[in-house]
């Protein structure tokens, strides 16, 4: 605690870095995964190919992915873009399957009803299918966000910023307090972001609340 | 590509710090960790799943672990135990146990109740039900948990090179120290290949030892605890045409 209070300014700076390194990839990943999940849902073959590709990408250890990025992107080894792109790839790999599953789970009757009402495919996707898929997508997004917040720390091993620096510095100075503070902050950050996403998911789907209330009274 | 130069140079493959030796170290840590994790987690998960006691703990543990920064755990244990193998290996075990535990627990819990009833009706006792009915039926999810744990351990063992463990991660850490990007890329390629091969191998093992009757409803790879997903439910033809 004394270490934490004595180094508050440094900690806050690392926390801010960490937030950028984790939230930007999660947001970008979600934006990319929604159209990709839609594409994956078109045919069974596309679905198999894309979920297998996603699974394969997710298999590759994070430290290796961080090292690959400069070679693939042509960036400098310590360019922050590397971390952002690498973690975006992880998020997409995790969410493509979720989005595809979530869209598949939307009832065919609802889709038929929207068609009968004259919805164009795009308007139906944005106005009907996507909102109904929100609960499942949010569940996947929470997993992706929490894993990403934890994964950002790995970048510190090869010199990237964020709370992971508290682990590498703490290790070099044998400073247990600094390491423990870092772990606690990462866990807290994950908890806050997870709760925020849970809340956002509830606010986006007011009809789910009505459904749950009905479930209780009957 | 110049990046492959290091990997293709035969001189980097031999010797006590060569690729072969580092690969053997990496496999050694992984095997040791997984063995200990399985010995701890499978009986515990089976007991919790069989009795139904403490299930919420397993689920909470598996979820909470996702947020735990592996690097933080590694450096903390390495600092506390000194520069020996004990700290990093302990960290690897702590990271491997929850996945296997959750897989075993979910596997046993997800066994169809009517199957367990039938076994009891045939006169099987508790341990017999567990060994002959519940565990074989739970195998797909147990191996699913083992696959997640294996990937986690291979990835974390790479990071553990930072706290002076051997293994393939050494090439990434040492490469960074020596400004040898070819070595870093080479090490990363090897780690990625190792992870992919290990996952394929366990997938093959799953096909080999899981009863054929269970194969159709195999769970999604690397997602223990998730209820078995059936094939894509058919949707009305009209919907597909419109899209």
Interface residues (C-beta under 8 A of the other chain):
Chain A: X42 X44 X47 X55 X56 X58 X59 X60 X61 X62 X63 X64 X65 X67 X68 X70 X71 X77 X97 X101 X104 X105 X108 X111 X112 X115 X121 X124 X143 X146 X147 X149 X150 X153 X154 X156 X157 X158 X159 X163 X164 X166 X167 X168 X170 X171 X174 X176 X179 X180 X182 X183 X186 X187 X190 X191 X194
Chain B: X3 X66 X67 X68 X69 X70 X71 X72 X73 X74 X75 X76 X78 X79 X80 X151 X154 X155 X158 X159 X162 X163 X169 X172 X173 X176 X181 X184 X185 X187 X188 X189 X191 X192 X195 X196 X199 X220 X221 X222 X229 X232 X233 X235 X236 X238 X239 X242 X243
